[in-house]
Amino acid sequence: MKLLKALQATAEKDAVYVFAGIRGPRHRRGVLDDLPVADVRPHDFRRTAASLMAGGGVPRLTISKLLNHVETSVTAIYDRHSYDMEKQSALAWWDAKLVAIVSNDEAGKVLAFGKSA
């Protein structure tokens, strides 16, 4: 919470997203310097979110789409599905997981991501 509040204080007045203004590895990095973890970067939060989503059952393809990774497989050429519903379901799951983590209630009501979601 300390990190998020510090980032909010440095954000532009009408900013909607926490990391919306980060344009490079050093932009607004000073906010992260006071954390009790050495060498933390915004990218570490992406990695953590992706890892926890995978551990919670979110399909790897959906995580890849959320991270906006470019696919170069032959199938990717033919698959033009937007994956919007899958991404929305995954982010709803991540929202519940993150709220449980921040509120120190990891044993709360965060169910494993369903295969049909």
Secondary structure, 3 states (H helix, E strand, C coil): CHHHHHHHHHCCCCCCCCCCCCCCCCCCHHHHCCCCCCCCCHHHHHHHHHHHHHHCCCCHHHHHHHCCCCCCCHHHHHCCCCCHHHHHHHHHHHHHHHHHHHCCCCCCCCCCCCCCC
